[in-house]
Amino acid sequence: MGVELREFVNHIRQQLLDARQDGRNSEMRFNVAEVTLELQVAVTKGGAGGFEVVFGSAKGEYSQETLQKIQLKLTPETRDGGPTLIAADETEDDEGIS
């Protein structure tokens, strides 16, 4: 069974929010300018004419020829459109990434 893209991106979002919280009050901050995700996907055709995109199947049932590689570039920003910093100081609010 694979993972939906939406679920995967939500997991990355939560990881960035967690890293921001973990870095609270740190003397060093990181500005996340871009997040690049490289995924291998398998596309299978369904009986009803639809298709399913599977990310990271652990079953090993897809041959190397059926795997496709896709790359997503995401630019994280806060709700107000500002840059995402990993490590908020105590004067910043906790809005984080929307």
VEXZARO-833337 format. One record per atom (N, C-alpha, C): residue number from 0; residue in three letters; atom name; x, y, z. Coordinates in pm, 1 decimal. Example, Ala and Ser with C-alpha at 12.3 -4.5 7.8 and 13.67 -1.06 7.14 Angstrom:
NODE   seq   type   atom          X          Y          Z
NODE     0    Ala      N     1319.0     -569.0      780.0
NODE     0    Ala     CA     1230.0     -450.0      780.0
NODE     0    Ala      C     1320.0     -330.0      780.0
NODE     1    Ser      N     1285.0     -225.0      708.0
NODE     1    Ser     CA     1367.0     -106.0      714.0
NODE     1    Ser      C     1290.0        3.0      787.0
//
This chain:
NODE   seq   type   atom          X          Y          Z
NODE     0    Met      N       83.8     -118.2        0.0
NODE     0    Met     CA        0.0        0.0        0.0
NODE     0    Met      C       87.8      123.8        0.0
NODE     1    Gly      N       55.2      219.1      -83.0
NODE     1    Gly     CA      133.9      340.2      -95.3
NODE     1    Gly      C       81.1      452.9       -8.6
NODE     2    Val      N      136.9      569.6      -28.4
NODE     2    Val     CA      101.5      689.0       47.3
NODE     2    Val      C       49.5      792.5      -52.1
NODE     3    Glu      N      -59.2      858.5      -19.2
NODE     3    Glu     CA     -110.7      964.9     -105.2
NODE     3    Glu      C      -17.9     1085.6      -99.0
NODE     4    Leu      N       -7.3     1156.3     -211.2
NODE     4    Leu     CA       77.4     1274.6     -218.3
NODE     4    Leu      C       36.8     1376.6     -112.4
NODE     5    Arg      N      -93.6     1397.1      -95.8
NODE     5    Arg     CA     -144.4     1492.3        4.1
NODE     5    Arg      C      -93.6     1456.6      142.6
NODE     6    Glu      N     -100.0     1329.1      176.2
NODE     6    Glu     CA      -54.6     1281.8      307.1
NODE     6    Glu      C       96.0     1303.7      323.8
NODE     7    Phe      N      170.5     1277.9      217.6
NODE     7    Phe     CA      315.4     1295.4      221.4
NODE     7    Phe      C      352.7     1442.6      242.0
NODE     8    Val      N      288.9     1532.6      166.7
NODE     8    Val     CA      317.6     1676.4      179.9
NODE     8    Val      C      275.9     1726.3      318.1
NODE     9    Asn      N      163.0     1677.7      369.5
NODE     9    Asn     CA      121.0     1715.2      505.0
NODE     9    Asn      C      224.5     1670.6      608.1
NODE    10    His      N      284.1     1554.2      587.7
NODE    10    His     CA      387.3     1505.0      679.3
NODE    10    His      C      510.6     1596.5      675.3
NODE    11    Ile      N      552.2     1637.7      555.8
NODE    11    Ile     CA      666.5     1729.5      542.4
NODE    11    Ile      C      634.2     1861.9      611.5
NODE    12    Arg      N      512.4     1912.7      591.3
NODE    12    Arg     CA      470.0     2037.0      655.3
NODE    12    Arg      C      481.0     2025.2      807.7
NODE    13    Gln      N      431.2     1915.0      862.3
NODE    13    Gln     CA      436.2     1895.2     1007.1
NODE    13    Gln      C      579.3     1883.9     1056.7
NODE    14    Gln      N      665.6     1819.0      979.3
NODE    14    Gln     CA      805.9     1807.0     1017.7
NODE    14    Gln      C      872.5     1945.2     1024.2
NODE    15    Leu      N      841.1     2032.8      930.4
NODE    15    Leu     CA      896.1     2168.9      932.8
NODE    15    Leu      C      843.1     2247.1     1052.8
NODE    16    Leu      N      714.8     2232.6     1082.7
NODE    16    Leu     CA      658.0     2299.5     1200.1
NODE    16    Leu      C      722.5     2247.8     1329.1
NODE    17    Asp      N      743.5     2116.3     1336.6
NODE    17    Asp     CA      807.9     2057.7     1454.4
NODE    17    Asp      C      951.5     2107.9     1469.0
NODE    18    Ala      N     1023.7     2116.7     1357.3
NODE    18    Ala     CA     1161.5     2165.9     1361.6
NODE    18    Ala      C     1165.6     2312.3     1406.3
NODE    19    Arg      N     1067.9     2389.2     1361.1
NODE    19    Arg     CA     1059.3     2529.9     1402.4
NODE    19    Arg      C     1038.6     2539.8     1553.2
NODE    20    Gln      N      948.9     2458.9     1605.4
NODE    20    Gln     CA      921.7     2459.6     1749.4
NODE    20    Gln      C     1043.4     2409.8     1827.8
NODE    21    Asp      N     1108.5     2304.9     1777.8
NODE    21    Asp     CA     1226.7     2250.0     1845.5
NODE    21    Asp      C     1339.2     2353.1     1853.9
NODE    22    Gly      N     1345.5     2442.4     1754.9
NODE    22    Gly     CA     1452.1     2541.5     1752.2
NODE    22    Gly      C     1420.3     2670.0     1826.4
NODE    23    Arg      N     1305.3     2672.9     1892.5
NODE    23    Arg     CA     1265.8     2792.8     1966.1
NODE    23    Arg      C     1376.8     2832.0     2062.6
NODE    24    Asn      N     1406.1     2959.7     2069.1
NODE    24    Asn     CA     1507.5     3017.3     2157.7
NODE    24    Asn      C     1650.0     2976.2     2121.7
NODE    25    Ser      N     1671.1     2916.2     2006.0
NODE    25    Ser     CA     1805.8     2881.2     1962.9
NODE    25    Ser      C     1877.0     3005.9     1912.2
NODE    26    Glu      N     2007.9     3009.1     1927.5
NODE    26    Glu     CA     2085.3     3123.0     1877.0
NODE    26    Glu      C     2100.4     3116.7     1725.8
NODE    27    Met      N     2082.4     3001.4     1665.6
NODE    27    Met     CA     2097.5     2985.9     1521.1
NODE    27    Met      C     1961.4     2957.7     1459.0
NODE    28    Arg      N     1933.7     3026.4     1347.8
NODE    28    Arg     CA     1808.8     3007.5     1275.9
NODE    28    Arg      C     1839.6     2969.2     1132.3
NODE    29    Phe      N     1751.4     2893.1     1071.3
NODE    29    Phe     CA     1764.1     2856.5      931.1
NODE    29    Phe      C     1642.6     2909.0      856.0
NODE    30    Asn      N     1667.3     2972.3      742.6
NODE    30    Asn     CA     1558.7     3014.3      654.9
NODE    30    Asn      C     1538.3     2903.4      552.5
NODE    31    Val      N     1420.2     2846.2      546.5
NODE    31    Val     CA     1391.4     2740.3      450.7
NODE    31    Val      C     1347.8     2806.9      320.7
NODE    32    Ala      N     1439.3     2814.4      225.1
NODE    32    Ala     CA     1410.8     2880.9       98.3
NODE    32    Ala      C     1337.0     2789.5        2.1
NODE    33    Glu      N     1368.7     2660.5        5.6
NODE    33    Glu     CA     1306.0     2567.1      -86.4
NODE    33    Glu      C     1316.9     2426.5      -29.2
NODE    34    Val      N     1215.3     2346.5      -51.9
NODE    34    Val     CA     1215.3     2205.6      -14.0
NODE    34    Val      C     1199.8     2127.1     -143.6
NODE    35    Thr      N     1296.8     2043.9     -174.0
NODE    35    Thr     CA     1291.2     1962.1     -294.6
NODE    35    Thr      C     1266.3     1818.2     -254.5
NODE    36    Leu      N     1160.2     1759.8     -308.0
NODE    36    Leu     CA     1124.7     1621.0     -280.8
NODE    36    Leu      C     1141.3     1541.1     -409.2
NODE    37    Glu      N     1214.2     1432.5     -400.9
NODE    37    Glu     CA     1227.6     1344.4     -516.0
NODE    37    Glu      C     1161.8     1211.8     -480.2
NODE    38    Leu      N     1063.8     1172.0     -559.5
NODE    38    Leu     CA      983.5     1054.2     -529.5
NODE    38    Leu      C      984.9      957.1     -646.0
NODE    39    Gln      N      975.8      829.3     -614.8
NODE    39    Gln     CA      951.7      729.2     -717.8
NODE    39    Gln      C      805.6      689.8     -707.8
NODE    40    Val      N      738.3      689.4     -820.3
NODE    40    Val     CA      596.2      658.3     -820.5
NODE    40    Val      C      567.6      548.0     -921.7
NODE    41    Ala      N      462.6      473.4     -894.4
NODE    41    Ala     CA      413.6      372.5     -988.6
NODE    41    Ala      C      271.0      411.2    -1024.5
NODE    42    Val      N      241.2      411.8    -1152.1
NODE    42    Val     CA      106.4      443.2    -1198.2
NODE    42    Val      C       43.8      313.4    -1246.2
NODE    43    Thr      N      -70.6      279.8    -1188.4
NODE    43    Thr     CA     -141.0      158.1    -1229.3
NODE    43    Thr      C     -276.8      195.8    -1285.3
NODE    44    Lys      N     -317.2      128.3    -1390.0
NODE    44    Lys     CA     -446.1      153.3    -1453.2
NODE    44    Lys      C     -550.9       66.4    -1386.2
NODE    45    Gly      N     -662.7      128.2    -1347.3
NODE    45    Gly     CA     -770.1       55.6    -1282.4
NODE    45    Gly      C     -869.7       -1.0    -1382.0
NODE    46    Gly      N     -952.4      -93.8    -1336.7
NODE    46    Gly     CA    -1051.5     -157.9    -1422.0
NODE    46    Gly      C    -1159.3      -63.6    -1471.5
NODE    47    Ala      N    -1187.3       43.2    -1398.3
NODE    47    Ala     CA    -1293.4      136.2    -1436.6
NODE    47    Ala      C    -1240.8      249.2    -1524.5
NODE    48    Gly      N    -1119.3      233.7    -1576.4
NODE    48    Gly     CA    -1062.8      336.2    -1663.7
NODE    48    Gly      C     -984.9      443.0    -1590.7
NODE    49    Gly      N     -985.6      439.5    -1457.2
NODE    49    Gly     CA     -908.9      536.6    -1380.2
NODE    49    Gly      C     -766.1      489.3    -1360.1
NODE    50    Phe      N     -691.5      563.6    -1284.0
NODE    50    Phe     CA     -556.4      522.2    -1252.4
NODE    50    Phe      C     -524.0      558.7    -1109.7
NODE    51    Glu      N     -423.2      494.1    -1055.3
NODE    51    Glu     CA     -378.8      516.9     -918.4
NODE    51    Glu      C     -230.2      546.1     -920.2
NODE    52    Val      N     -189.5      649.3     -849.5
NODE    52    Val     CA      -48.2      681.7     -835.6
NODE    52    Val      C       -6.1      636.7     -697.2
NODE    53    Val      N       93.6      550.1     -691.4
NODE    53    Val     CA      138.5      493.0     -564.8
NODE    53    Val      C      277.3      545.3     -533.6
NODE    54    Phe      N      292.3      604.0     -415.6
NODE    54    Phe     CA      420.8      654.4     -369.6
NODE    54    Phe      C      479.4      555.8     -270.9
NODE    55    Gly      N      599.3      510.0     -295.5
NODE    55    Gly     CA      671.2      430.3     -197.4
NODE    55    Gly      C      607.2      298.9     -160.4
NODE    56    Ser      N      567.8      219.1     -255.8
NODE    56    Ser     CA      512.6       87.9     -223.9
NODE    56    Ser      C      620.7       -0.4     -163.5
NODE    57    Ala      N      591.8      -59.8      -49.3
NODE    57    Ala     CA      689.1     -144.6       17.6
NODE    57    Ala      C      676.5     -290.1      -25.6
NODE    58    Lys      N      578.5     -321.4     -106.6
NODE    58    Lys     CA      556.2     -460.1     -145.6
NODE    58    Lys      C      655.3     -509.7     -249.2
NODE    59    Gly      N      720.0     -418.9     -321.3
NODE    59    Gly     CA      813.4     -459.9     -423.9
NODE    59    Gly      C      745.0     -523.2     -544.0
NODE    60    Glu      N      618.4     -492.9     -564.7
NODE    60    Glu     CA      544.2     -557.4     -671.3
NODE    60    Glu      C      556.8     -485.9     -804.8
NODE    61    Tyr      N      621.7     -371.2     -807.2
NODE    61    Tyr     CA      637.1     -296.4     -930.5
NODE    61    Tyr      C      776.6     -318.9     -986.3
NODE    62    Ser      N      784.9     -349.3    -1114.1
NODE    62    Ser     CA      916.0     -368.3    -1175.1
NODE    62    Ser      C      981.9     -232.6    -1194.6
NODE    63    Gln      N     1111.6     -233.2    -1213.3
NODE    63    Gln     CA     1187.8     -109.2    -1232.3
NODE    63    Gln      C     1132.7      -30.2    -1351.8
NODE    64    Glu      N     1085.0      -99.4    -1452.6
NODE    64    Glu     CA     1035.7      -32.2    -1573.5
NODE    64    Glu      C      908.6       48.6    -1548.9
NODE    65    Thr      N      829.1       13.3    -1448.4
NODE    65    Thr     CA      703.8       83.1    -1424.9
NODE    65    Thr      C      719.9      201.8    -1329.4
NODE    66    Leu      N      836.4      216.0    -1267.8
NODE    66    Leu     CA      858.6      327.1    -1175.6
NODE    66    Leu      C      895.1      453.6    -1251.4
NODE    67    Gln      N      839.3      563.5    -1207.6
NODE    67    Gln     CA      871.3      694.5    -1262.3
NODE    67    Gln      C      923.8      781.5    -1149.7
NODE    68    Lys      N     1014.9      868.4    -1180.0
NODE    68    Lys     CA     1070.0      958.7    -1079.6
NODE    68    Lys      C     1011.4     1097.5    -1102.7
NODE    69    Ile      N      959.0     1158.1     -996.9
NODE    69    Ile     CA      909.9     1295.3    -1006.7
NODE    69    Ile      C      980.4     1379.2     -901.0
NODE    70    Gln      N      993.5     1505.8     -928.5
NODE    70    Gln     CA     1057.4     1597.5     -834.6
NODE    70    Gln      C      962.4     1714.3     -811.0
NODE    71    Leu      N      935.2     1742.9     -683.7
NODE    71    Leu     CA      850.8     1856.0     -646.0
NODE    71    Leu      C      937.9     1959.5     -576.2
NODE    72    Lys      N      923.5     2083.4     -614.0
NODE    72    Lys     CA      993.5     2191.8     -545.2
NODE    72    Lys      C      888.6     2277.7     -476.7
NODE    73    Leu      N      898.0     2284.6     -345.0
NODE    73    Leu     CA      803.1     2360.0     -264.3
NODE    73    Leu      C      875.4     2477.2     -199.9
NODE    74    Thr      N      811.0     2591.1     -192.8
NODE    74    Thr     CA      865.4     2706.8     -123.7
NODE    74    Thr      C      776.5     2735.6       -4.1
NODE    75    Pro      N      819.2     2694.6      114.6
NODE    75    Pro     CA      735.9     2716.7      233.1
NODE    75    Pro      C      727.7     2864.7      268.8
NODE    76    Glu      N      611.6     2906.0      316.9
NODE    76    Glu     CA      594.7     3042.5      364.7
NODE    76    Glu      C      492.6     3042.3      477.5
NODE    77    Thr      N      493.9     3148.8      554.7
NODE    77    Thr     CA      398.4     3162.1      663.8
NODE    77    Thr      C      262.6     3203.3      606.9
NODE    78    Arg      N      161.7     3204.0      691.5
NODE    78    Arg     CA       27.1     3241.8      646.1
NODE    78    Arg      C       22.5     3381.2      585.2
NODE    79    Asp      N      107.1     3470.6      635.5
NODE    79    Asp     CA      107.0     3606.9      581.9
NODE    79    Asp      C      201.8     3622.6      463.0
NODE    80    Gly      N      256.3     3511.4      413.0
NODE    80    Gly     CA      340.2     3516.3      294.0
NODE    80    Gly      C      487.6     3539.4      321.1
NODE    81    Gly      N      527.0     3542.4      447.2
NODE    81    Gly     CA      666.8     3564.4      481.5
NODE    81    Gly      C      748.9     3436.9      471.8
NODE    82    Pro      N      882.0     3450.1      484.5
NODE    82    Pro     CA      969.3     3333.1      477.8
NODE    82    Pro      C      950.3     3243.2      599.5
NODE    83    Thr      N      981.9     3116.9      583.4
NODE    83    Thr     CA      972.5     3020.9      691.9
NODE    83    Thr      C     1108.2     3008.5      757.9
NODE    84    Leu      N     1112.3     3034.7      886.6
NODE    84    Leu     CA     1235.6     3021.6      962.9
NODE    84    Leu      C     1224.5     2901.3     1054.1
NODE    85    Ile      N     1327.2     2817.5     1052.3
NODE    85    Ile     CA     1333.2     2705.6     1145.6
NODE    85    Ile      C     1401.7     2760.7     1269.2
NODE    86    Ala      N     1327.8     2784.9     1370.5
NODE    86    Ala     CA     1365.2     2841.7     1500.0
NODE    86    Ala      C     1300.9     2978.4     1510.3
NODE    87    Ala      N     1193.2     2984.3     1579.9
NODE    87    Ala     CA     1125.6     3110.5     1605.9
NODE    87    Ala      C     1179.7     3165.3     1736.2
NODE    88    Asp      N     1191.3     3296.7     1745.2
NODE    88    Asp     CA     1230.5     3350.2     1875.9
NODE    88    Asp      C     1104.5     3379.4     1955.7
NODE    89    Glu      N     1122.1     3414.7     2079.1
NODE    89    Glu     CA     1004.1     3425.8     2163.7
NODE    89    Glu      C      911.7     3541.2     2126.9
NODE    90    Thr      N      955.2     3635.8     2041.8
NODE    90    Thr     CA      868.1     3746.2     2002.5
NODE    90    Thr      C      782.2     3710.9     1882.1
NODE    91    Glu      N      812.8     3600.3     1812.4
NODE    91    Glu     CA      734.4     3562.7     1695.8
NODE    91    Glu      C      614.2     3480.3     1738.1
NODE    92    Asp      N      507.7     3488.9     1657.8
NODE    92    Asp     CA      392.0     3406.2     1688.8
NODE    92    Asp      C      412.4     3265.4     1634.2
NODE    93    Asp      N      318.9     3177.4     1662.5
NODE    93    Asp     CA      331.4     3037.3     1622.4
NODE    93    Asp      C      248.6     3002.9     1499.2
NODE    94    Glu      N      224.5     3102.0     1411.5
NODE    94    Glu     CA      143.5     3072.0     1293.5
NODE    94    Glu      C      206.9     2964.1     1208.7
NODE    95    Gly      N      336.2     2974.4     1183.6
NODE    95    Gly     CA      405.3     2871.6     1107.0
NODE    95    Gly      C      356.2     2863.5      964.4
NODE    96    Ile      N      356.6     2743.3      911.0
NODE    96    Ile     CA      320.4     2719.1      773.6
NODE    96    Ile      C      173.0     2686.1      765.8
NODE    97    Ser      N      102.9     2746.0      671.9
NODE    97    Ser     CA      -40.5     2717.3      660.5
NODE    97    Ser      C      -64.9     2596.1      574.5
//
